[in-house]
Amino acid sequence: MRVYNFSAGPSMLPLEVLQQAQADFVDYQGCGMSVTEMSHRSKQYDAIHQECLALLRELMNVPDNYKILLVQGGASQQFDAIPLNLLSGSGVADYVVTGNFAKKAYKAAKPYGDIRLAASSEDKTYTYIPKELTLSDNADYLYITQNNTIFGTRYTSLPTLKSGVLVADVSSNILSEVMDVSKYGVMYAGAQKNVAPAGVTIVIVREDLIGKEQAICPTMLKWSTQADADSLYNTPPCFSIYMAMLNLRHLKKLGGVAAIQRVNEYKAGLLYDFIDNSDFYHNYVNKEDRSLMNVPFVTGDKDLDAKFVSEAGKNGLLSIKGHKLVGGMRASIYNAMPVEGVKALIEFMKKFELENK
């Protein structure tokens, strides 16, 4: 029996995508082997690779002067790759710390240049997005985490730059809402929330920013290494890229990013409206900064929260336990989560409230 998987990542994938992968797994399109076995230099894999890149460019409306890289190491590896590739001018970068991953990125960048804190929402447990930033006049870039998976916040509008380019971690909201790629110098995302199983990381970078890396930058962290080789410098995570390609096909069939954004807004609206109209459940995020993808909530009683998580699991609502830094519950409602899953969660929440109030 399929369950509703509310995990923050790895997250659920559309059933249609999984079924297609299942059908292809042993013998991909009659070639006599699985994608997991084939050479990344083969014509069969090259077709998968190129289609994945083309679909990303089409669905995200990526301008021609941007490169799309498919790399390994997860989003966390880009914490180091970004300063190593971009701190080639003044050596100054501004960071906005809005959660755990933003803080990790800020700390990781410290050894590579003059890394400055433009703003932080740690003072209120990351429950808001700072609007007032202290920006450097000569920064090479401003770094943000656009959606904060653990704390359930997101940028609803992008900050105004004083200098340099905008760099954004979009791991947990890529393809969930329309983004104007031309407003970013770099955006990147781990795949395991909205795109594919873990393994591939998508980096979208403006071409003029490539090839200016610091001398100490390792070969595999240079964006130019993968850009020059069409992301085939070494063996890529072929199966993850194949799954991304299938999922991108599926998203295109649904109507693209604008269409799924409407669905995501509807799903999030249902859940937030229920929480806001309950005196049993609480969401402490500033309403204007609430994430469409990750909805944390609590009852206010740790024992009741634990009971909720346990009973939800017995009812086919899995991986809803909140992150250890926050506690309570968290419903991650990425693209693949159907409206029915959110409605099932709300019905369970109603029942649990009646039984435990």
Disulfide bonds with the S-S distance in Angstrom:
none
